Amino acid sequence: MLNPPRPVITWKEIIDYSILGEFDLLRQSRADIRTEDWAKPAYREATVKYFKLCRVCKEVTRVEVEVRRLRTAIHNEEREVDAAVERLIIVDPHLGLELKRQHRQRRAINMLHIHRLNKIEASVGYGGLKGIGIRWTSDVTPTADSTPHDIQTQVCQSQCNGT
């Protein structure tokens, strides 16, 4: 018997650590954990898969948000560069044409990104908002259309939160 006695480890505490496989403290516990359900390999594997599934739901939601952000950023950049070129051609034609020439490669790369974004948005199961968004600035008030909420997020949250 240890003096002072070690505290009993609860299931919640173990979940909080999330690294059960590398947890040396369990070997030093005075309670026989081998009989606990959470100590059995099948239960541990199911728990790991459950948390990975919850993480996948969050990652899918993140990708759906980032797809729209990237498309919006590319769109805004193209507009800004085109406007800068137009202004520069009036003030300094050589500089304006050089900026236009320098931006051609980036524009080509952006078109590849747009092509890939189109494929992602067209894929089965894509639940994010499609198309170009609105850049949020201090003078723009977000609307319901500019907030990326979708059914996938709600389903994942209900599955992973147990509601």
DSSP file (Angstrom, degrees, kcal/mol; ACC not computed):
  #  RESIDUE AA STRUCTURE BP1 BP2  ACC     N-H-->O    O-->H-N    N-H-->O    O-->H-N    TCO  KAPPA ALPHA  PHI   PSI    X-CA   Y-CA   Z-CA
    1    1 A M              0   0    0      0, 0.0     2,-0.2     0, 0.0     0, 0.0   0.000 360.0 360.0 360.0 131.0    0.0    0.0    0.0
    2    2 A L        -     0   0    0      4,-0.1    28,-0.0     2,-0.0     0, 0.0  -0.551 360.0-118.9 -83.9 146.8    1.4    3.4   -1.0
    3    3 A N  S    S+     0   0    0      1,-0.3     3,-0.0    -2,-0.2    -1,-0.0  -0.961 106.9  24.1-126.8 113.8    1.5    6.2    1.4
    4    4 A P  S    S-     0   0    0      0, 0.0    -1,-0.3     0, 0.0     2,-0.0   0.616 109.3-122.1 -73.6 155.5   -0.2    8.5    0.4
    5    5 A P        -     0   0    0      0, 0.0    -2,-0.1     0, 0.0     3,-0.1  -0.330  25.4-108.6 -66.9 147.2   -2.4    6.4   -1.8
    6    6 A R        -     0   0    0      1,-0.1     2,-0.1    -3,-0.0     3,-0.1  -0.479  37.8-105.9 -73.1 145.2   -2.5    7.1   -5.5
    7    7 A P        -     0   0    0      0, 0.0     2,-0.3     0, 0.0    -1,-0.1  -0.383  37.3-102.4 -69.8 151.5   -5.8    8.7   -6.7
    8    8 A V        -     0   0    0     -3,-0.1     2,-0.5    -2,-0.1    21,-0.0  -0.553  34.9-128.2 -72.4 135.4   -8.1    6.4   -8.8
    9    9 A I        -     0   0    0     -2,-0.3     2,-0.2    -3,-0.1    -1,-0.1  -0.746  23.8-151.6 -89.7 129.2   -7.9    7.2  -12.5
   10   10 A T     >  -     0   0    0     -2,-0.5     4,-1.7     1,-0.1     5,-0.1  -0.578  25.0-114.1 -98.1 162.4  -11.2    7.8  -14.1
   11   11 A W  H  > S+     0   0    0      1,-0.2     4,-2.4     2,-0.2     5,-0.2   0.880 116.4  56.3 -60.2 -39.9  -12.2    7.2  -17.8
   12   12 A K  H  > S+     0   0    0      1,-0.2     4,-2.2     2,-0.2    -1,-0.2   0.896 105.1  51.6 -61.3 -40.8  -12.6   11.0  -18.3
   13   13 A E  H  > S+     0   0    0      2,-0.2     4,-1.2     1,-0.2    -1,-0.2   0.890 110.0  49.3 -63.6 -39.0   -9.0   11.6  -17.2
   14   14 A I  H  X S+     0   0    0     -4,-1.7     4,-1.5     2,-0.2     3,-0.4   0.914 110.0  50.1 -67.9 -42.0   -7.7    9.0  -19.6
   15   15 A I  H  < S+     0   0    0     -4,-2.4    -2,-0.2     1,-0.2    -1,-0.2   0.896 105.4  58.5 -61.6 -39.7   -9.7   10.4  -22.5
   16   16 A D  H  < S+     0   0    0     -4,-2.2    -1,-0.2     1,-0.2    -2,-0.2   0.838 105.7  48.8 -59.9 -33.0   -8.3   13.9  -21.7
   17   17 A Y  H  < S-     0   0    0     -4,-1.2    -1,-0.2    -3,-0.4    -2,-0.2   0.831  84.5-169.5 -77.1 -31.8   -4.8   12.5  -22.1
   18   18 A S     <  +     0   0    0     -4,-1.5     3,-0.1    -3,-0.2    -3,-0.1   0.538  62.8  89.1  56.2  11.9   -5.7   11.0  -25.5
   19   19 A I    >   +     0   0    0     -5,-0.3     3,-1.7     1,-0.1     4,-0.1  -0.322  42.0 150.6-128.8  52.5   -2.5    9.0  -25.7
   20   20 A L  G >   +     0   0    0      1,-0.3     3,-1.6     2,-0.2     6,-0.1   0.836  67.9  61.2 -54.5 -39.0   -3.5    5.9  -23.9
   21   21 A G  G 3  S+     0   0    0      1,-0.3    -1,-0.3    -3,-0.1    -2,-0.1   0.761 111.5  38.3 -63.0 -25.2   -1.0    3.7  -25.9
   22   22 A E  G <  S+     0   0    0     -3,-1.7     2,-1.1     2,-0.0    -1,-0.3   0.138  84.8 122.0-109.3  18.2    2.0    5.7  -24.6
   23   23 A F    X   +     0   0    0     -3,-1.6     3,-0.8     1,-0.2     4,-0.3  -0.707  31.3 175.2 -93.3  96.5    0.7    6.2  -21.0
   24   24 A D  G >>  +     0   0    0     -2,-1.1     3,-1.3     1,-0.2     4,-0.6   0.746  69.3  75.3 -71.9 -25.9    3.2    4.7  -18.6
   25   25 A L  G >4 S+     0   0    0      1,-0.3     3,-0.9     2,-0.2     4,-0.3   0.802  85.0  65.5 -59.4 -30.1    1.4    5.9  -15.5
   26   26 A L  G X4 S+     0   0    0     -3,-0.8     3,-1.0     1,-0.3    -1,-0.3   0.821  94.1  59.1 -64.5 -29.8   -1.2    3.1  -15.9
   27   27 A R  G <4 S+     0   0    0     -3,-1.3    -1,-0.3    -4,-0.3    -2,-0.2   0.787 105.8  49.3 -68.4 -25.4    1.5    0.4  -15.3
   28   28 A Q  G << S+     0   0    0     -3,-0.9    -1,-0.2    -4,-0.6    -2,-0.2   0.402  85.5 115.8 -94.1   1.6    2.1    1.9  -11.9
   29   29 A S    <   -     0   0    0     -3,-1.0     4,-0.1    -4,-0.3   -21,-0.1  -0.427  62.7-142.6 -72.9 145.1   -1.5    2.1  -10.9
   30   30 A R  S    S+     0   0    0     -2,-0.1     2,-0.3     2,-0.1    -1,-0.1   0.679  79.8  84.9 -82.0 -16.4   -2.6   -0.1   -7.9
   31   31 A A  S    S-     0   0    0      1,-0.1     2,-1.1    -5,-0.1    -2,-0.1  -0.621  89.5-116.1 -83.5 144.7   -5.9   -0.9   -9.6
   32   32 A D    >   +     0   0    0     -2,-0.3     3,-0.8     1,-0.2     4,-0.1  -0.695  35.5 178.4 -81.9 101.2   -6.0   -3.8  -12.0
   33   33 A I  G >   +     0   0    0     -2,-1.1     3,-1.4     1,-0.2     6,-0.3   0.602  61.8  85.8 -81.6 -11.5   -6.9   -2.0  -15.2
   34   34 A R  G 3  S+     0   0    0      1,-0.3    -1,-0.2    -3,-0.1    -2,-0.1   0.742  88.1  53.3 -64.3 -21.3   -6.8   -5.1  -17.4
   35   35 A T  G <  S+     0   0    0     -3,-0.8    -1,-0.3     4,-0.0    -2,-0.1   0.586  86.7 102.5 -89.1 -10.3  -10.4   -5.9  -16.5
   36   36 A E  S X  S-     0   0    0     -3,-1.4     3,-1.2    -4,-0.1     4,-0.5  -0.466  76.7-128.9 -73.9 144.4  -11.7   -2.4  -17.5
   37   37 A D  G >  S+     0   0    0      1,-0.3     3,-1.5     2,-0.2     6,-0.3   0.894 108.0  57.4 -58.4 -40.8  -13.5   -2.2  -20.9
   38   38 A W  G 3  S+     0   0    0      1,-0.3    -1,-0.3     5,-0.1    -4,-0.1   0.643  99.6  60.1 -69.2 -12.7  -11.4    0.7  -22.0
   39   39 A A  G <  S+     0   0    0     -3,-1.2    -1,-0.3    -6,-0.3    -2,-0.2   0.597  82.8  98.5 -88.3 -12.1   -8.2   -1.4  -21.5
   40   40 A K  S <> S-     0   0    0     -3,-1.5     4,-2.5    -4,-0.5     3,-0.4  -0.578  79.5-127.8 -79.1 137.2   -9.3   -4.0  -24.0
   41   41 A P  H  > S+     0   0    0      0, 0.0     4,-2.8     0, 0.0     5,-0.2   0.849 106.5  53.7 -54.2 -40.2   -7.8   -3.6  -27.5
   42   42 A A  H  > S+     0   0    0      2,-0.2     4,-2.3     1,-0.2     5,-0.2   0.910 111.1  45.9 -64.0 -41.5  -11.1   -3.7  -29.3
   43   43 A Y  H  > S+     0   0    0     -3,-0.4     4,-2.5    -6,-0.3    -1,-0.2   0.916 113.6  49.2 -66.2 -43.5  -12.5   -0.9  -27.2
   44   44 A R  H  X S+     0   0    0     -4,-2.5     4,-2.6    -7,-0.2    -2,-0.2   0.925 111.8  48.7 -62.3 -43.7   -9.4    1.2  -27.5
   45   45 A E  H  X S+     0   0    0     -4,-2.8     4,-2.4    -5,-0.2    -1,-0.2   0.912 111.5  49.3 -63.6 -41.8   -9.3    0.8  -31.3
   46   46 A A  H  X S+     0   0    0     -4,-2.3     4,-2.3    -5,-0.2    -1,-0.2   0.896 111.5  49.9 -63.5 -39.3  -13.0    1.7  -31.5
   47   47 A T  H  X S+     0   0    0     -4,-2.5     4,-2.3     2,-0.2    -2,-0.2   0.922 110.4  49.2 -65.4 -44.0  -12.3    4.8  -29.4
   48   48 A V  H  X S+     0   0    0     -4,-2.6     4,-2.1     1,-0.2    -2,-0.2   0.920 112.5  48.1 -61.2 -43.6   -9.4    5.9  -31.5
   49   49 A K  H  X S+     0   0    0     -4,-2.4     4,-2.5     1,-0.2    -1,-0.2   0.882 109.0  54.4 -65.3 -37.9  -11.5    5.4  -34.7
   50   50 A Y  H  X S+     0   0    0     -4,-2.3     4,-2.2     2,-0.2    -1,-0.2   0.935 110.8  44.5 -60.4 -46.9  -14.3    7.4  -33.2
   51   51 A F  H  X S+     0   0    0     -4,-2.3     4,-2.1     1,-0.2    -1,-0.2   0.845 111.6  53.3 -70.3 -32.1  -12.1   10.4  -32.4
   52   52 A K  H  X S+     0   0    0     -4,-2.1     4,-2.5    -5,-0.2    -1,-0.2   0.906 108.2  51.3 -65.4 -40.0  -10.5   10.2  -35.8
   53   53 A L  H  X S+     0   0    0     -4,-2.5     4,-2.1     2,-0.2    -2,-0.2   0.910 109.1  50.2 -62.4 -42.6  -14.0   10.3  -37.4
   54   54 A C  H  X S+     0   0    0     -4,-2.2     4,-1.6     1,-0.2    -1,-0.2   0.905 111.3  49.3 -60.9 -40.2  -14.8   13.4  -35.3
   55   55 A R  H  X S+     0   0    0     -4,-2.1     4,-2.5     1,-0.2    -2,-0.2   0.888 107.2  54.9 -67.1 -38.8  -11.5   14.9  -36.5
   56   56 A V  H  X S+     0   0    0     -4,-2.5     4,-2.9     1,-0.2     5,-0.2   0.912 104.9  53.7 -61.0 -42.0  -12.4   14.1  -40.1
   57   57 A C  H  X S+     0   0    0     -4,-2.1     4,-2.0     1,-0.2    -1,-0.2   0.914 110.6  46.5 -58.3 -43.0  -15.7   15.9  -39.8
   58   58 A K  H  X S+     0   0    0     -4,-1.6     4,-2.2     1,-0.2    -1,-0.2   0.888 112.3  50.6 -66.7 -38.7  -13.8   19.0  -38.6
   59   59 A E  H  X S+     0   0    0     -4,-2.5     4,-2.7     2,-0.2    -2,-0.2   0.899 108.5  51.4 -67.2 -40.3  -11.3   18.7  -41.4
   60   60 A V  H  X S+     0   0    0     -4,-2.9     4,-2.4     1,-0.2    -1,-0.2   0.931 111.3  48.1 -61.3 -44.9  -14.0   18.4  -44.1
   61   61 A T  H  X S+     0   0    0     -4,-2.0     4,-1.9    -5,-0.2    -1,-0.2   0.910 111.3  50.9 -60.6 -42.1  -15.7   21.5  -42.7
   62   62 A R  H  X S+     0   0    0     -4,-2.2     4,-2.7     1,-0.2    -2,-0.2   0.908 109.6  49.7 -63.2 -43.0  -12.3   23.3  -42.7
   63   63 A V  H  X S+     0   0    0     -4,-2.7     4,-2.6     1,-0.2    -1,-0.2   0.916 108.7  53.1 -62.0 -43.0  -11.6   22.3  -46.3
   64   64 A E  H  X S+     0   0    0     -4,-2.4     4,-1.2     1,-0.2    -1,-0.2   0.879 112.3  44.7 -62.0 -37.4  -15.1   23.6  -47.4
   65   65 A V  H  X S+     0   0    0     -4,-1.9     4,-2.1     1,-0.2    -2,-0.2   0.928 113.8  49.1 -69.9 -45.0  -14.4   26.9  -45.8
   66   66 A E  H  X S+     0   0    0     -4,-2.7     4,-2.9     1,-0.2     5,-0.2   0.815 103.6  60.7 -68.0 -30.6  -10.9   27.2  -47.2
   67   67 A V  H  X S+     0   0    0     -4,-2.6     4,-2.2     1,-0.2    -1,-0.2   0.946 109.9  41.9 -58.9 -47.5  -12.1   26.3  -50.7
   68   68 A R  H  X S+     0   0    0     -4,-1.2     4,-2.5    -5,-0.2    65,-0.5   0.896 113.7  52.2 -68.7 -38.7  -14.3   29.4  -50.7
   69   69 A R  H  X S+     0   0    0     -4,-2.1     4,-2.7     2,-0.2    -2,-0.2   0.923 111.0  47.2 -63.2 -43.1  -11.6   31.6  -49.1
   70   70 A L  H  X S+     0   0    0     -4,-2.9     4,-2.7     2,-0.2     5,-0.2   0.929 112.2  49.4 -64.7 -44.2   -9.0   30.6  -51.7
   71   71 A R  H  X S+     0   0    0     -4,-2.2     4,-2.3    -5,-0.2    -1,-0.2   0.914 113.5  47.0 -60.3 -42.1  -11.4   31.2  -54.6
   72   72 A T  H  X S+     0   0    0     -4,-2.5     4,-2.8     2,-0.2     5,-0.2   0.911 111.6  50.5 -65.9 -43.0  -12.3   34.6  -53.1
   73   73 A A  H  X S+     0   0    0     -4,-2.7     4,-2.5     2,-0.2    -2,-0.2   0.911 111.6  47.8 -62.9 -42.7   -8.7   35.5  -52.6
   74   74 A I  H  X S+     0   0    0     -4,-2.7     4,-2.4     2,-0.2    -2,-0.2   0.934 112.9  48.9 -63.0 -45.7   -7.8   34.6  -56.2
   75   75 A H  H  X S+     0   0    0     -4,-2.3     4,-2.1    -5,-0.2    -2,-0.2   0.933 113.5  46.0 -59.1 -47.8  -10.7   36.6  -57.5
   76   76 A N  H  X S+     0   0    0     -4,-2.8     4,-2.6     1,-0.2    -1,-0.2   0.892 111.6  51.8 -65.1 -40.0   -9.9   39.6  -55.4
   77   77 A E  H  X S+     0   0    0     -4,-2.5     4,-2.9    -5,-0.2     5,-0.3   0.921 108.7  50.6 -62.7 -43.5   -6.2   39.5  -56.4
   78   78 A E  H  X S+     0   0    0     -4,-2.4     4,-2.5     1,-0.2    -2,-0.2   0.923 112.3  47.0 -61.3 -44.0   -7.0   39.3  -60.1
   79   79 A R  H  X S+     0   0    0     -4,-2.1     4,-2.3    -5,-0.2    -1,-0.2   0.922 113.8  47.9 -62.8 -43.6   -9.3   42.3  -59.8
   80   80 A E  H  X S+     0   0    0     -4,-2.6     4,-2.3     2,-0.2    -2,-0.2   0.903 113.3  46.6 -66.6 -41.3   -6.7   44.3  -57.8
   81   81 A V  H  X S+     0   0    0     -4,-2.9     4,-2.8     2,-0.2     5,-0.2   0.926 112.1  50.8 -67.0 -43.5   -3.8   43.5  -60.2
   82   82 A D  H  X S+     0   0    0     -4,-2.5     4,-2.3    -5,-0.3    -2,-0.2   0.916 112.1  47.4 -59.9 -41.8   -5.9   44.3  -63.2
   83   83 A A  H  X S+     0   0    0     -4,-2.3     4,-2.2     2,-0.2    -1,-0.2   0.896 112.1  50.0 -65.9 -39.7   -6.9   47.7  -61.6
   84   84 A A  H  X S+     0   0    0     -4,-2.3     4,-2.7     2,-0.2    -2,-0.2   0.902 110.4  50.2 -65.5 -40.4   -3.2   48.4  -60.7
   85   85 A V  H  X S+     0   0    0     -4,-2.8     4,-2.5     2,-0.2    -2,-0.2   0.927 109.8  50.7 -62.9 -44.5   -2.1   47.6  -64.3
   86   86 A E  H  X S+     0   0    0     -4,-2.3     4,-1.0     1,-0.2    -2,-0.2   0.910 113.3  45.5 -60.2 -42.7   -4.8   49.9  -65.7
   87   87 A R  H  X S+     0   0    0     -4,-2.2     4,-1.8     1,-0.2     3,-0.3   0.910 114.0  48.9 -66.5 -41.4   -3.6   52.7  -63.4
   88   88 A L  H  X S+     0   0    0     -4,-2.7     4,-3.7     1,-0.2     8,-0.4   0.855 102.3  60.7 -69.4 -34.3    0.0   52.1  -64.1
   89   89 A I  H  < S+     0   0    0     -4,-2.5    -1,-0.2     1,-0.2    -2,-0.2   0.856 108.2  46.1 -61.8 -33.0   -0.4   52.0  -67.9
   90   90 A I  H  < S+     0   0    0     -4,-1.0    -1,-0.2    -3,-0.3    -2,-0.2   0.924 124.5  31.3 -72.2 -45.4   -1.7   55.6  -67.7
   91   91 A V  H  < S+     0   0    0     -4,-1.8    -2,-0.2     1,-0.2    -3,-0.2   0.925 142.4   4.7 -81.4 -47.8    1.1   56.8  -65.4
   92   92 A D     X  -     0   0    0     -4,-3.7     4,-2.5    -5,-0.2    -1,-0.2  -0.773  63.8-171.4-142.7  90.6    4.0   54.6  -66.5
   93   93 A P  H  > S+     0   0    0      0, 0.0     4,-2.5     0, 0.0     5,-0.2   0.844  86.3  52.4 -56.6 -38.4    3.2   52.4  -69.5
   94   94 A H  H  > S+     0   0    0      2,-0.2     4,-2.2     1,-0.2     5,-0.2   0.929 112.0  45.0 -65.1 -44.1    6.5   50.4  -69.2
   95   95 A L  H  > S+     0   0    0     -3,-0.2     4,-2.5     2,-0.2    -1,-0.2   0.906 113.0  51.7 -65.6 -41.4    5.9   49.6  -65.5
   96   96 A G  H  X S+     0   0    0     -4,-2.5     4,-2.0    -8,-0.4    -2,-0.2   0.914 111.7  45.9 -61.0 -44.6    2.3   48.7  -66.2
   97   97 A L  H  X S+     0   0    0     -4,-2.5     4,-2.5    -5,-0.2    -1,-0.2   0.865 111.9  52.2 -67.7 -35.7    3.2   46.3  -69.0
   98   98 A E  H  X S+     0   0    0     -4,-2.2     4,-3.0    -5,-0.2     5,-0.2   0.916 109.2  49.3 -66.4 -42.1    6.0   44.8  -66.9
   99   99 A L  H  X S+     0   0    0     -4,-2.5     4,-1.9     2,-0.2    -2,-0.2   0.918 111.8  49.5 -60.9 -42.5    3.6   44.2  -64.0
  100  100 A K  H  X S+     0   0    0     -4,-2.0     4,-0.7     2,-0.2    -2,-0.2   0.919 112.8  46.9 -61.9 -44.0    1.1   42.6  -66.4
  101  101 A R  H >X S+     0   0    0     -4,-2.5     3,-0.9     1,-0.2     4,-0.5   0.920 112.3  50.1 -64.2 -43.8    3.9   40.4  -67.8
  102  102 A Q  H 3X S+     0   0    0     -4,-3.0     4,-0.6     1,-0.2     3,-0.4   0.825 108.8  52.8 -63.7 -31.9    5.1   39.4  -64.4
  103  103 A H  H 3X S+     0   0    0     -4,-1.9     4,-2.7    -5,-0.2    -1,-0.2   0.636  86.4  84.2 -82.0 -13.2    1.6   38.5  -63.3
  104  104 A R  H <X S+     0   0    0     -3,-0.9     4,-2.2    -4,-0.7    -1,-0.2   0.911  90.9  47.9 -56.7 -45.1    1.0   36.1  -66.2
  105  105 A Q  H  X S+     0   0    0     -4,-0.5     4,-2.2    -3,-0.4    -1,-0.2   0.926 113.0  47.5 -63.5 -44.3    2.7   33.1  -64.5
  106  106 A R  H  X S+     0   0    0     -4,-0.6     4,-2.8     1,-0.2    -1,-0.2   0.897 110.0  53.6 -63.2 -39.2    0.8   33.7  -61.3
  107  107 A R  H  X S+     0   0    0     -4,-2.7     4,-2.0     2,-0.2    -1,-0.2   0.900 108.0  50.5 -62.4 -40.1   -2.5   34.0  -63.2
  108  108 A A  H  X S+     0   0    0     -4,-2.2     4,-1.5     2,-0.2    -1,-0.2   0.910 111.6  47.5 -63.9 -42.4   -1.8   30.7  -64.9
  109  109 A I  H  X S+     0   0    0     -4,-2.2     4,-2.1     1,-0.2    -2,-0.2   0.905 109.9  53.4 -64.9 -41.2   -1.1   29.0  -61.6
  110  110 A N  H  X S+     0   0    0     -4,-2.8     4,-2.7     1,-0.2    -2,-0.2   0.878 104.6  55.0 -60.6 -37.5   -4.3   30.6  -60.2
  111  111 A M  H  X S+     0   0    0     -4,-2.0     4,-2.3     2,-0.2    -1,-0.2   0.867 106.3  51.5 -65.5 -34.9   -6.3   29.1  -63.1
  112  112 A L  H  X S+     0   0    0     -4,-1.5     4,-2.3     2,-0.2    -2,-0.2   0.918 110.7  48.5 -64.4 -42.6   -5.0   25.6  -62.1
  113  113 A H  H  X S+     0   0    0     -4,-2.1     4,-2.8     2,-0.2    -2,-0.2   0.924 110.4  50.7 -62.4 -43.6   -6.1   26.3  -58.6
  114  114 A I  H  X S+     0   0    0     -4,-2.7     4,-2.5     1,-0.2    -1,-0.2   0.905 108.6  52.5 -60.9 -41.6   -9.5   27.4  -59.8
  115  115 A H  H  X S+     0   0    0     -4,-2.3     4,-1.8     1,-0.2    -1,-0.2   0.929 112.1  45.4 -59.7 -45.4   -9.8   24.2  -61.9
  116  116 A R  H  X S+     0   0    0     -4,-2.3     4,-2.3     1,-0.2    -2,-0.2   0.889 111.2  52.4 -66.7 -38.6   -9.1   22.1  -58.8
  117  117 A L  H  X S+     0   0    0     -4,-2.8     4,-2.7     1,-0.2    -1,-0.2   0.893 107.2  53.3 -63.2 -38.5  -11.5   24.1  -56.7
  118  118 A N  H  X S+     0   0    0     -4,-2.5     4,-1.8     1,-0.2    -1,-0.2   0.905 108.9  49.3 -61.0 -41.3  -14.2   23.5  -59.3
  119  119 A K  H  X S+     0   0    0     -4,-1.8     4,-0.8     2,-0.2    -2,-0.2   0.901 111.3  49.1 -65.5 -40.6  -13.5   19.8  -59.1
  120  120 A I  H >< S+     0   0    0     -4,-2.3     3,-1.0     1,-0.2    -2,-0.2   0.941 112.1  47.7 -64.0 -46.3  -13.7   19.8  -55.3
  121  121 A E  H 3< S+     0   0    0     -4,-2.7    -1,-0.2     1,-0.2    -2,-0.2   0.812 111.8  51.1 -65.3 -28.9  -17.0   21.8  -55.4
  122  122 A A  H 3< S+     0   0    0     -4,-1.8    -1,-0.2    -5,-0.2    -2,-0.2   0.588  88.2 109.6 -83.6 -10.2  -18.5   19.4  -58.0
  123  123 A S  S X< S-     0   0    0     -3,-1.0     3,-1.6    -4,-0.8     2,-0.2  -0.300  81.6 -97.7 -69.7 151.0  -17.6   16.3  -56.0
  124  124 A V  T 3  S+     0   0    0      1,-0.2    -1,-0.1     3,-0.0     3,-0.1  -0.448 108.9  24.5 -66.1 134.5  -20.3   14.3  -54.3
  125  125 A G  T 3  S+     0   0    0      1,-0.3     2,-0.4    -2,-0.2    -1,-0.2   0.355  79.0 143.1  92.9  -6.0  -20.7   15.1  -50.7
  126  126 A Y    <   +     0   0    0     -3,-1.6    -1,-0.3     1,-0.2    -5,-0.0  -0.561  18.9 172.6 -69.5 124.0  -19.3   18.7  -50.9
  127  127 A G        +     0   0    0     -2,-0.4    24,-0.2    -3,-0.1    -1,-0.2   0.355  36.6 107.1-116.5   4.0  -21.4   20.7  -48.5
  128  128 A G  S    S-     0   0    0      1,-0.1     2,-0.3    22,-0.1   -63,-0.1  -0.238  81.5 -83.8 -78.9 171.1  -19.7   24.1  -48.5
  129  129 A L        -     0   0    0    -65,-0.1     2,-0.2     1,-0.0    -1,-0.1  -0.568  48.5-138.7 -74.0 137.0  -20.8   27.3  -50.1
  130  130 A K        +     0   0    0     -2,-0.3     2,-0.1    -3,-0.1    -1,-0.0  -0.618  54.2  21.7 -98.2 156.0  -19.9   27.4  -53.8
  131  131 A G  S    S-     0   0    0     -2,-0.2     2,-0.3     2,-0.0   -59,-0.2  -0.337 100.5 -24.5  91.3-170.4  -18.6   30.4  -55.7
  132  132 A I        -     0   0    0    -61,-0.1   -63,-0.1    -2,-0.1   -64,-0.1  -0.610  59.7-155.3 -84.1 135.1  -16.9   33.6  -54.8
  133  133 A G        -     0   0    0    -65,-0.5     2,-0.5    -2,-0.3    -1,-0.1  -0.124  23.0 -95.7 -93.0-165.5  -17.4   34.9  -51.3
  134  134 A I        -     0   0    0     12,-0.1     2,-0.3    -2,-0.1   -62,-0.1  -0.971  32.1-121.7-118.5 128.0  -17.1   38.4  -49.9
  135  135 A R        -     0   0    0     -2,-0.5     2,-0.5   -63,-0.1   -66,-0.0  -0.534  29.5-130.3 -68.4 127.6  -13.9   39.6  -48.3
  136  136 A W        +     0   0    0     -2,-0.3     2,-0.3     2,-0.0    -1,-0.1  -0.699  38.4 161.3 -83.8 124.4  -14.7   40.7  -44.7
  137  137 A T    >   -     0   0    0     -2,-0.5     3,-1.6     3,-0.0     0, 0.0  -0.767  56.9 -90.8-128.7 178.1  -13.4   44.1  -43.8
  138  138 A S  T 3  S+     0   0    0      1,-0.3    -2,-0.0    -2,-0.3     0, 0.0   0.748 126.0  50.1 -65.6 -21.7  -14.4   46.5  -41.1
  139  139 A D  T 3  S+     0   0    0      2,-0.0     2,-0.5     0, 0.0    -1,-0.3   0.340  95.3  84.4 -99.7   8.5  -16.9   48.2  -43.3
  140  140 A V    <   -     0   0    0     -3,-1.6    -3,-0.0    -6,-0.0    -6,-0.0  -0.940  65.1-151.4-112.1 129.2  -18.7   45.0  -44.4
  141  141 A T        -     0   0    0     -2,-0.5    -3,-0.1    -5,-0.1    -2,-0.0  -0.878  25.5-122.0 -97.5 121.7  -21.4   43.4  -42.3
  142  142 A P        -     0   0    0      0, 0.0     2,-0.2     0, 0.0     5,-0.0  -0.316  27.2-157.1 -63.9 143.2  -21.6   39.6  -42.8
  143  143 A T    >   -     0   0    0      1,-0.0     3,-0.7    -2,-0.0     4,-0.4  -0.606  35.2 -97.5-109.7 175.0  -24.9   38.2  -44.0
  144  144 A A  G >  S+     0   0    0      1,-0.2     3,-0.9    -2,-0.2     5,-0.3   0.843 123.9  56.7 -61.8 -32.2  -26.4   34.8  -43.6
  145  145 A D  G 3  S+     0   0    0      1,-0.2    -1,-0.2     3,-0.1     4,-0.1   0.764 104.1  51.9 -71.3 -24.8  -25.1   34.0  -47.1
  146  146 A S  G <  S+     0   0    0     -3,-0.7    -1,-0.2   -13,-0.1    -2,-0.2   0.428  91.0  86.9 -94.5   2.2  -21.5   34.8  -46.3
  147  147 A T  S <  S-     0   0    0     -3,-0.9     2,-1.7    -4,-0.4    -1,-0.0  -0.905  80.3-131.8-102.1 119.9  -21.3   32.6  -43.2
  148  148 A P        +     0   0    0      0, 0.0     2,-0.4     0, 0.0    -3,-0.1  -0.497  45.9 150.5 -78.1  85.6  -20.4   29.0  -44.1
  149  149 A H        +     0   0    0     -2,-1.7     2,-0.3    -5,-0.3    -2,-0.1  -0.936  14.9 164.8-109.7 137.6  -22.9   26.8  -42.3
  150  150 A D     >  -     0   0    0     -2,-0.4     4,-1.4     1,-0.1     3,-0.4  -0.958  49.9-106.3-147.9 167.3  -23.9   23.5  -43.8
  151  151 A I  H  > S+     0   0    0     -2,-0.3     4,-2.7     1,-0.2     5,-0.2   0.859 113.6  63.0 -63.2 -37.1  -25.6   20.2  -42.9
  152  152 A Q  H  > S+     0   0    0      1,-0.2     4,-2.6     2,-0.2    -1,-0.2   0.899 102.6  49.9 -56.7 -42.8  -22.3   18.3  -42.8
  153  153 A T  H  > S+     0   0    0     -3,-0.4     4,-2.5     1,-0.2    -1,-0.2   0.924 112.0  47.4 -62.3 -44.9  -21.1   20.5  -39.9
  154  154 A Q  H  X S+     0   0    0     -4,-1.4     4,-2.2     2,-0.2    -2,-0.2   0.888 112.4  49.1 -65.9 -39.6  -24.3   19.9  -38.0
  155  155 A V  H  X S+     0   0    0     -4,-2.7     4,-2.3     2,-0.2    -2,-0.2   0.938 113.1  47.0 -65.0 -46.5  -24.2   16.2  -38.6
  156  156 A C  H  X S+     0   0    0     -4,-2.6     4,-2.7    -5,-0.2     5,-0.2   0.905 112.1  50.1 -62.7 -42.2  -20.6   15.9  -37.4
  157  157 A Q  H  X S+     0   0    0     -4,-2.5     4,-2.0    -5,-0.2     6,-0.3   0.908 111.5  47.9 -64.0 -40.9  -21.2   18.0  -34.4
  158  158 A S  H  X>S+     0   0    0     -4,-2.2     5,-1.1    -5,-0.2     4,-0.7   0.880 114.4  47.0 -68.9 -35.7  -24.2   15.9  -33.3
  159  159 A Q  H  <5S+     0   0    0     -4,-2.3    -2,-0.2     1,-0.2     3,-0.2   0.923 118.2  39.9 -69.1 -43.7  -22.3   12.7  -33.9
  160  160 A C  H  <5S+     0   0    0     -4,-2.7    -2,-0.2     1,-0.2    -1,-0.2   0.717 119.1  45.2 -82.8 -20.7  -19.2   13.8  -32.0
  161  161 A N  H  <5S-     0   0    0     -4,-2.0    -1,-0.2    -5,-0.2    -2,-0.2   0.496 106.7-122.1 -98.3  -5.3  -21.0   15.6  -29.2
  162  162 A G  T  <5       0   0    0     -4,-0.7    -3,-0.2    -3,-0.2    -4,-0.1   0.725 360.0 360.0  74.8  21.6  -23.5   12.8  -28.7
  163  163 A T      <       0   0    0     -5,-1.1    -4,-0.2    -6,-0.3    -5,-0.1   0.430 360.0 360.0-101.9 360.0  -26.5   15.0  -29.3
